[in-house]
């Protein structure tokens, strides 16, 4: 039996049991290694084993470092494609590709309403009321004498008068004549006493001649002065003929 205190010759290394590799999580505790070595060998072997243990610990540390390095490299290698993919999927934005938008000043042109094709319907307005026809008042003898005395005081008034034509010739014209007038129709033609001048439209007076007796609706125009044949001047009432009827 070999003395455990005698070291092995250099050319015959002692066959050592392979140290168990601890899990990647960390190196085996020193207490476990020491217990295993002290139970089987003596002091000389322990010294030799210390070198072996140092080698084993170094190998374990190397294995752990390799494992950790591989995990880091794998992680980096695994993350790098994602980063590359993310980078390739994102469009590169060049600072010169995005130009600031400048809002150009706009000049608002005045809007004009287009003429509509439909013509506006004419507004229906009530026709102006027809002027009320004048009312012609009949006169008494006294009322007629008041008008004959001051025709200008009855300007625009409308009455019914009666008379006899005393002059209707080239001197008076076709739209004027002279007549003797009374407030009513008289029995004798010489009973018409007031000398009067009448003006009217030629169409209304076409059928009237000298010595005719008539009934007329008239409007007072005031007074009128004219020269007589004997060289004098006279002023008489002036009446406008609105309608006339030969009696």
Residue, then its C-alpha position, 0 to 999 in steps of 0.5 A: x500500500x502506498x504511503x500517502x505521505x510519499x509524493x508520486x514520481x513526476x512521470x506517474x501523476x496521480x489519477x485525480x477524480x474530475x472535479x464536478x462542475x458547479x452550476x452556472x449560477x456560481x462557484x462551489x463553496x470552499x467548505x465543500x471542497x476542503x472537506x472532500x480533500x481532507x477525507x482522502x489524502x494527507x498533507x503533501x497531497x493537500x498541498x498538491x491538491x491546492x494547485x489542482x484546486x486552484x486550477x479547477x477553480x480557475x477552470x470553473x471561473x473560466x467556464x462561468x466567464x465563457x458562459x456569461x460572455x456567451x449569454x451576453x454575446x447571444x443577448x447582444x446578437x439577439x437584440x441587434x437584429x431587432x434594433x437593425x430591423x427597427x432602424x430599417x423600418x423607421x424612415x430616415x428623416x433628413x433635416x432638409x426633407x421637411x421644409x417649414x410651411x409658409x402660409x402665403x398671404x391670400x387676397x380675398x376677392x370680393x364675391x359677387x352673387x351670380x345673377x339668377x336665371x329666374x327673374x324676380x316675380x313682380x311685386x303686385x301693388x294695388x292700383x292707385x285709387x281712382x280720383x273721386x269725380x267732382x260733385x257739381x253743386x247747383x246754385x241759387x240766384x244769390x249764390x251765382x251772383x256772389x260767384x259772378x262778383x268775386x270769381x277769384x274767391x271761388x277758384x277751383x269750385x265746381x257748379x252747374x250753370x245754364x246759359x246762352x251762347x252770345x259769341x263763338x266765332x273766329x275771334x274767340x277760337x274753337x276752344x273758347x266762347x262767350x255766353x250769358x249765364x244764370x243759376x238755372x234754365x230760364x224761360x226766356x233767353x234774355x233772362x240770362x244776364x251775366x256775361x261769362x267766358x268759357x274755355x274747353x276742349x275742341x271736341x266737347x265744343x264742336x257741336x256748340x254754336x252761337x245762340x245755343x242754350x246749354x247746361x254745363x258742369x264747370x270749374x271756376x278758374x277766376x276772373x278774366x279781362x278782355x278788350x271790348x269792340x267799342x274800345x273799352x275793357x271788361x272783367x268777367x268770370x272765367x269757367x272751365x267746361x268739364x261737360x256740356x249739353x245743348x238744350 
